Amino acid sequence: MAQINWKNEVEKRKEALIKDTQDLLHIRSLLDEENATDDAPLGKGVKEALDFMLQLGERDGFTPKNVGNLAGHLEFGEGKELLGILCHVDVVPEGDGWSSDPYGAEIRDGKIFARGALDDKGPTMAAYYAMKIVKELGLPLKKRVRMIIGTDEESNWRCVDHYFKHEEMPTLGFAPDADFPIINAEKGIADFDFVQKKMLQDIPVTNVEVVSFVSGKRYNMVPDHAKATILIKDNQDDVVQQFEDFMKQHELEHDYHIENGELILEVKGISAHGMEPKNGTNAGLFLGEFLSNLGLDAKAAHYFQFVSDYFFNDSRGVNLGVAYSDDISGELTINPGKLSYTKDSGGRIGMTCRYPVTNKMEATKTKLDDLLLNKGFEIENFSDSKPHHVDEKEFLIQTLKKVYEEQTGEKAELIAIGGGTYARSLKAGVAFGPLFPGRPDIAHQKDEYMYIEDLLRATAIYAQAIYELTQNE
């Protein structure tokens, strides 16, 4: 059959693609469980975005299905096998400091600015129009094509969990929710807490008592703020001077003040995604390290010494005895994202461990349990999402490589990541775009945007990919 010019087909639909993208971006689709209803179990905004996509699909002749108000799909074509395209319409909170309305979807300098522009509403619409092009051209396909739309990707994945309990698993597929060229390996993700066990309170007289200490809210973020409240018997000025010296030595923003006779210490770090702790500065670990060097009461000394020994300046699990790396996906990383201590309830360290695809988490957890046995800590709230890896020789990867190289003229390198995409819920699934090499990743940041040129390029790549992936049985 005649060669299809995919870029031309996208160009013909450019205005409609941009308008539909803006309309989807106008919806404030944030998780809102406080105002949940039966027909909107994750909140009104998220449900509105799901409905928007299902109605769009119905308008364009796809077969829509709402699956429990948590997910949905749009399908066309015939065949026993199913090609899945996994997208999501929920977004993270917009945060402060935007230069235009986060849901305004304003276009300036060739970019469309909105929360979700890059993650994942822009790419969702690119994939949708790619399906629309293949459908409207009436091309012969040997598989069905189904866009699966999630609504809880940014939180707990209840959408895909529910979806795959009730609907069939695609034979193969991709998630347009990461980077080009092709992400074929995603590390395992284990989240858990180390909890300080009740200690017999021996109460030697010490100079410093830690009343409370807190840093971080999420396992998968490097904490950018830490605060401690301490009581000092003598020489408070000495402790303040030590604090000043320590923070200056490490070039960290910090502050202190006295409130009701207690000394409040605060430290500012730099936030980053927990999959690579070295990209941030963990405020909690620095403040914890400082406190570990003071003459503390026994319970606090036990906690802060543990934090210092096993986490300070070590994001690779070396001191914990669980360091590991492989050629496919690199090194194991550990990010203590939630640290807390009070004199009544003791201390906790909540962390995410991103582990390589050949690493066995069962063995790693056994090593941690053994280490903690004598350390006065135990593991709680353990959860584990297994690593994901699709071999380069697979039809899926070979096809996507060919499509990407034909359309961009660049080599399609394979990438491994420490984050998780919906691709890991498929047996044969990879993350594929939409971020082109060299473009900044501004997902989750203020003034999130997607280049319109990239939106169009991605649509053309996805259209050809859908066509080529459905040509065999």
C-alpha positions in Angstrom: 0.0 0.0 0.0 1.1 3.6 -0.5 3.5 5.1 2.0 1.6 7.2 4.6 2.9 10.6 5.5 2.1 10.6 9.2 3.2 14.1 9.8 0.9 15.4 7.1 -2.0 13.6 8.6 -1.3 15.2 12.0 -0.9 18.6 10.4 -4.4 18.3 8.8 -5.8 17.9 12.3 -3.6 20.3 14.1 -6.2 22.9 15.2 -8.6 20.3 16.5 -5.8 18.5 18.4 -4.7 21.7 20.1 -8.3 22.7 21.0 -9.1 19.3 22.5 -5.8 19.3 24.4 -6.6 22.7 25.9 -10.2 21.6 26.8 -8.8 18.6 28.7 -6.1 20.8 30.4 -8.8 23.2 31.6 -10.2 20.5 33.9 -8.7 20.6 37.4 -8.4 16.8 37.8 -6.9 16.5 41.2 -7.5 13.6 43.6 -10.1 14.8 46.1 -11.2 11.9 48.4 -12.8 14.3 50.9 -15.5 15.1 48.4 -15.8 11.7 46.8 -19.2 10.3 45.7 -20.3 6.9 44.4 -19.9 8.0 40.8 -16.8 10.0 41.5 -14.8 7.9 44.0 -11.6 9.9 43.6 -13.3 13.3 43.3 -15.3 15.4 40.9 -12.4 16.8 38.8 -10.8 13.4 38.1 -14.2 12.0 37.0 -14.8 15.0 34.8 -11.6 14.4 32.9 -12.4 10.7 32.5 -15.9 11.6 31.2 -14.4 14.1 28.8 -12.2 11.4 27.2 -15.0 8.9 27.0 -17.3 11.5 25.4 -14.6 12.5 22.9 -14.2 8.8 21.9 -17.9 8.4 21.5 -18.0 11.5 19.2 -15.3 10.0 17.0 -16.8 6.5 16.7 -14.7 4.6 19.2 -16.3 2.1 21.6 -16.2 3.7 25.1 -16.4 1.9 28.4 -16.5 3.3 31.9 -14.9 0.8 34.4 -16.2 1.5 37.9 -15.7 5.3 37.6 -12.0 4.7 38.3 -10.8 4.0 34.7 -12.2 3.6 31.3 -11.2 2.7 27.7 -11.8 3.6 24.1 -11.5 0.8 21.5 -11.6 0.2 17.8 -10.5 -2.5 15.3 -10.9 -6.2 15.2 -8.8 -9.2 16.1 -8.1 -11.6 19.0 -5.1 -9.7 20.3 -5.2 -6.3 21.9 -2.7 -3.4 21.7 -3.0 -1.2 24.9 -2.1 2.4 25.2 -2.0 3.3 28.9 -2.6 7.0 29.8 -3.8 8.9 32.8 -5.8 12.1 33.2 -5.2 12.9 36.9 -2.5 15.5 37.8 -0.4 16.5 40.8 -1.4 19.7 42.7 -0.5 22.9 40.8 1.6 24.5 43.6 2.6 28.2 43.6 4.5 30.6 41.5 2.9 30.1 38.1 3.2 32.9 35.5 -0.3 32.1 34.1 -3.3 30.1 35.3 -2.2 26.5 35.8 -5.5 25.4 34.1 -5.6 28.1 31.5 -3.6 26.1 28.9 -2.2 29.4 27.5 -0.1 29.2 24.4 3.1 31.3 24.4 6.4 30.9 22.6 5.2 27.8 20.8 4.4 26.0 24.2 1.2 25.1 25.9 1.4 25.9 29.6 -0.8 23.9 32.1 -0.6 21.4 35.0 -0.7 18.1 33.1 0.6 19.5 29.8 3.5 17.0 29.8 2.2 14.6 32.5 0.0 13.2 31.1 -2.8 15.0 29.3 -0.8 16.4 26.4 0.6 12.9 25.6 -2.9 11.3 26.2 -4.3 13.6 23.5 -1.4 12.9 21.2 -2.1 9.1 21.6 -5.8 9.7 21.1 -5.3 11.6 17.9 -2.9 8.9 16.7 -5.7 6.3 17.2 -8.1 8.7 15.4 -5.8 9.0 12.4 -5.3 5.3 12.0 -9.1 4.8 12.3 -10.0 7.6 9.9 -7.6 6.3 7.3 -9.4 3.0 7.4 -6.1 1.0 7.6 -6.3 -2.8 7.8 -5.3 -3.9 11.4 -4.9 -7.4 12.8 -5.4 -6.4 16.4 -7.8 -4.3 18.4 -6.5 -1.0 19.7 -7.5 0.2 23.1 -6.6 3.4 25.0 -6.9 2.6 28.7 -7.5 5.8 30.8 -6.5 5.9 34.4 -7.4 8.4 37.1 -5.1 7.6 40.0 -1.6 7.3 38.5 -0.2 10.1 40.6 -1.2 8.5 43.9 -2.1 4.8 44.5 -2.9 3.3 41.1 -6.3 2.2 42.2 -7.5 2.8 38.7 -5.3 0.2 36.9 -5.7 -2.2 39.8 -9.5 -2.0 39.5 -9.3 -2.0 35.7 -7.3 -5.2 35.3 -9.5 -7.1 37.9 -12.4 -6.6 35.4 -10.9 -6.2 31.9 -8.5 -8.1 29.7 -4.8 -7.6 29.8 -3.5 -6.3 26.4 -1.1 -8.6 24.5 1.4 -5.7 24.3 1.4 -2.0 24.7 3.0 1.3 25.6 2.5 4.2 28.0 3.1 7.7 26.6 4.2 9.0 30.0 8.0 9.3 30.1 10.8 9.8 27.7 11.7 9.0 24.1 13.3 6.9 22.7 12.1 3.8 24.6 12.1 2.9 28.3 12.3 -0.9 28.5 13.4 -1.3 32.1 11.9 0.2 35.3 13.4 -0.6 38.7 11.4 -2.3 41.4 9.9 0.1 44.0 9.7 -1.0 47.6 8.4 1.5 50.2 8.6 0.9 54.0 9.3 2.3 57.4 12.0 1.6 59.9 10.3 2.0 63.3 12.2 2.5 66.6 11.0 -0.1 69.1 10.0 0.8 72.6 13.1 1.1 74.6 13.4 0.9 78.4 13.8 4.4 79.4 17.1 4.7 81.2 17.4 8.4 82.0 20.9 9.5 82.4 21.1 13.3 82.9 21.9 14.8 79.5 22.3 18.3 78.4 20.0 18.1 75.4 16.5 16.6 75.1 14.9 16.2 71.7 11.2 17.1 72.0 10.3 16.5 68.3 11.9 16.3 64.9 10.2 16.1 61.5 11.2 16.1 57.9 9.4 15.2 54.6 5.9 14.1 53.6 6.4 11.5 50.8 8.5 8.4 50.4 9.4 9.3 46.9 10.5 12.9 47.4 13.8 14.2 48.9 12.7 16.3 51.9 13.5 20.0 51.4 12.7 21.1 55.0 13.4 19.8 58.5 12.6 21.1 61.9 13.6 20.0 65.4 12.5 21.3 68.8 15.0 20.8 71.6 15.4 21.6 75.3 18.9 22.5 76.5 19.9 22.6 80.2 23.2 24.6 79.9 25.2 26.5 77.3 22.4 27.1 74.8 24.6 29.6 73.0 27.3 26.9 72.4 24.7 24.6 70.7 23.4 27.5 68.6 27.0 28.3 67.5 27.7 24.6 66.7 24.4 24.6 64.6 25.5 27.7 62.7 29.0 26.3 62.1 27.7 22.9 60.9 25.2 24.5 58.5 27.7 27.0 57.1 30.2 24.2 56.6 27.6 22.3 54.5 26.3 25.6 52.8 22.7 25.0 53.9 20.0 27.6 54.5 19.0 27.4 58.1 17.2 29.3 60.9 16.7 29.1 64.7 14.6 30.8 67.3 13.5 30.3 70.9 9.9 29.7 71.8 8.7 28.9 75.3 12.2 28.2 76.4 12.7 25.6 73.7 15.2 26.0 70.8 13.6 25.5 67.3 16.1 24.5 64.6 15.1 24.6 60.9 17.0 23.5 57.8 16.2 24.0 54.1 17.3 21.4 51.6 16.6 20.8 47.9 13.6 18.7 46.8 14.0 16.1 44.0 12.3 12.8 43.0 13.3 10.0 45.4 14.4 7.7 42.5 17.8 9.6 42.5 18.4 11.2 45.9 21.7 12.7 44.7 19.6 15.2 42.7 18.4 16.8 45.9 19.7 17.8 49.4 17.9 15.9 52.2 17.3 18.5 54.9 16.2 15.7 57.4 19.5 13.8 57.0 21.6 17.0 57.6 19.6 18.1 60.7 19.7 14.5 61.9 23.5 14.3 61.5 23.9 17.6 63.4 21.7 16.3 66.3 23.6 13.0 66.4 26.7 14.8 67.5 25.1 16.5 70.6 24.9 14.9 74.1 21.3 13.6 73.7 18.9 11.7 75.9 19.2 7.9 75.4 16.2 7.3 73.1 17.0 10.3 70.9 20.7 9.4 70.7 19.7 5.8 69.6 17.5 7.2 66.8 19.8 9.9 65.5 22.9 7.8 65.7 21.1 5.1 63.6 20.1 7.8 61.0 23.7 9.0 60.9 25.3 5.5 60.6 23.0 4.1 57.9 21.7 7.0 55.8 23.9 10.1 56.0 25.9 10.5 52.7 24.8 7.0 51.5 21.9 6.7 49.1 23.1 3.4 47.7 22.4 1.1 50.7 26.1 0.5 51.3 26.0 0.9 55.1 22.8 -1.1 55.3 24.6 -4.0 53.4 22.1 -4.1 50.5 24.1 -2.3 47.8 23.4 -3.8 44.3 23.7 -2.9 40.7 23.3 -4.5 37.2 24.0 -3.5 33.6 20.4 -3.2 32.7 19.2 -0.7 35.2 22.1 0.6 37.3 22.3 1.0 41.1 19.9 0.3 44.0 19.0 3.7 45.6 17.4 4.5 49.0 15.7 7.7 49.8 14.6 8.4 53.4 11.6 10.7 52.5 9.8 10.8 55.8 11.7 11.2 59.1 10.2 11.8 62.4 10.9 11.6 66.2 9.0 12.5 69.3 10.1 11.7 72.9 6.8 9.9 73.5 6.5 7.7 70.4 10.1 7.4 69.3 11.5 7.6 65.8 10.6 6.5 62.2 12.3 6.6 58.9 10.0 6.1 55.9 11.9 5.3 52.6 11.6 4.3 49.0 14.1 1.7 47.7 14.4 1.6 43.9 16.1 -1.6 43.0 17.6 -3.1 39.8 15.6 -5.5 37.6 17.9 -8.5 38.5 17.8 -7.7 42.3 15.6 -10.0 44.4 13.7 -7.9 46.9 13.0 -10.9 49.1 16.7 -11.4 49.7 17.2 -7.6 50.3 14.4 -7.5 52.8 15.9 -10.5 54.7 19.2 -8.7 54.9 17.5 -5.7 56.4 15.5 -7.7 58.8 18.7 -9.4 60.0 20.5 -6.1 60.4 17.6 -4.5 62.4 17.3 -7.5 64.7 20.0 -6.1 67.0 19.5 -2.4 66.3 16.2 -1.7 68.0 14.2 -1.1 64.8 11.7 -3.1 62.8 10.2 -2.8 59.3 6.5 -1.8 59.0 4.2 -0.8 56.1 6.2 -2.8 53.5 5.0 -2.6 49.9 6.7 -3.8 46.8 6.1 -3.2 43.1 8.3 -5.6 41.1 10.7 -4.4 38.5 9.8 -4.5 34.9 11.9 -5.3 31.9 11.2 -6.1 28.2 14.0 -7.7 26.2 15.4 -5.7 23.3 14.7 -8.6 20.9 10.9 -8.5 21.4 8.7 -7.5 18.5 7.4 -4.5 20.6 10.8 -3.0 21.0 12.1 -3.7 17.5 8.9 -2.1 16.0 9.1 1.0 18.2 12.8 1.4 17.5 12.1 1.3 13.7 9.3 3.8 14.0 11.3 6.2 16.1 14.3 6.1 13.9 12.3 6.5 10.7 10.5 9.6 12.1 13.4 11.3 13.9 16.5 10.2 12.0 18.1 9.5 15.4 19.1 6.2 17.0 16.6 4.7 19.4 18.6 4.0 22.5 17.0 1.9 25.3 16.6 3.6 28.7 16.2 2.3 32.3 14.5 4.4 34.9 14.0 4.4 38.7 10.5 5.8 38.4 7.4 3.8 37.7 5.0 4.2 34.7 1.8 2.3 33.9 3.9 0.2 31.4 4.8 -2.0 34.4 1.2 -3.2 34.7 1.5 -4.9 31.3 3.5 -8.1 30.8 4.9 -6.7 27.5 4.7 -2.9 27.9 7.2 -0.1 27.7 7.1 3.7 28.3 7.4 5.5 25.0 7.7 9.3 25.0 6.6 12.0 25.0 9.7 13.9 26.2 12.3 14.1 23.4 16.0 13.9 24.2 17.4 17.3 25.3 14.0 18.7 26.4 13.9 19.7 30.1 11.6 17.5 32.2 9.3 20.1 33.8 6.6 17.6 34.9 5.4 18.3 38.5 7.0 21.8 38.4 5.5 25.2 38.2 4.9 26.5 34.6 4.7 22.9 33.3 4.5 23.0 29.5 4.7 21.0 26.3 6.0 22.3 23.0 3.3 22.2 20.4 5.9 21.0 17.9 6.6 18.0 20.2 2.8 17.4 20.7 2.6 17.1 16.9 5.8 15.0 16.5 4.7 12.6 19.2 1.2 12.2 17.6 2.8 11.2 14.3 5.2 8.7 16.0 2.3 7.2 18.0 0.1 6.9 14.8 2.8 5.0 12.9 3.5 2.9 16.0 -0.2 1.9 16.4 -0.3 0.9 12.7 2.9 -1.1 12.7 2.2 -2.9 16.0 -1.1 -4.1 14.7 0.2 -5.6 11.4 1.0 -9.1 12.8 -0.9 -11.7 14.7 
